Amino acid sequence: MRIACLRGADLSGGLSGGLSALLLTLPLVGACGPSADFVAAERPAIERLLADYAGRMAEAYRTGDATPLAEVATERETLRVATQIESLASEGKQLRVELLRQAIESVDVYRRTGATVQTLETWRLEVVALGSEAVLSQSPEQENRVVYSLVREEGRWRILSRILKQTSEP
């Protein structure tokens, strides 16, 4: 049960407090969030979005241009990646990334317009000297636990943010 859904509910009345709370809570439980059917129906679109985002993010780092992300991410997220690309470039570096595996651990949808998705991702990473093929550092199989925040705009999901929660090497 999501307690936030009870905010503002008037639990006073002629029934005992516990019984009235139970009776008022039951209809709210189903109304708090989208149905399981909605979440199941949206999951393939969310999975496609995450895969598309990963491909576009890899392309953005490879080319030094984050604009391809604008198709699948909000302006805020696109700017975040652009800032990272610029920071690397100012150090004379470029990042090459390739998604090897992505497993969705959880999907939580809120009010049909927002979602949080936690994934476990394995990436191949190389930091190269900008303008050359000289590899400065590499990680052939970096595992990342990532939390994505999604927003549903004009009938489609978009990446609002991507937060790296944990990184490890196998």
Summary of the structure (lengths in Angstrom):
residues: 170
radius of gyration: 21.1
end to end distance: 37.3
largest distance: 77.3
contacts: 457
relative contact order: 0.14
helix: 40%
strand: 39%
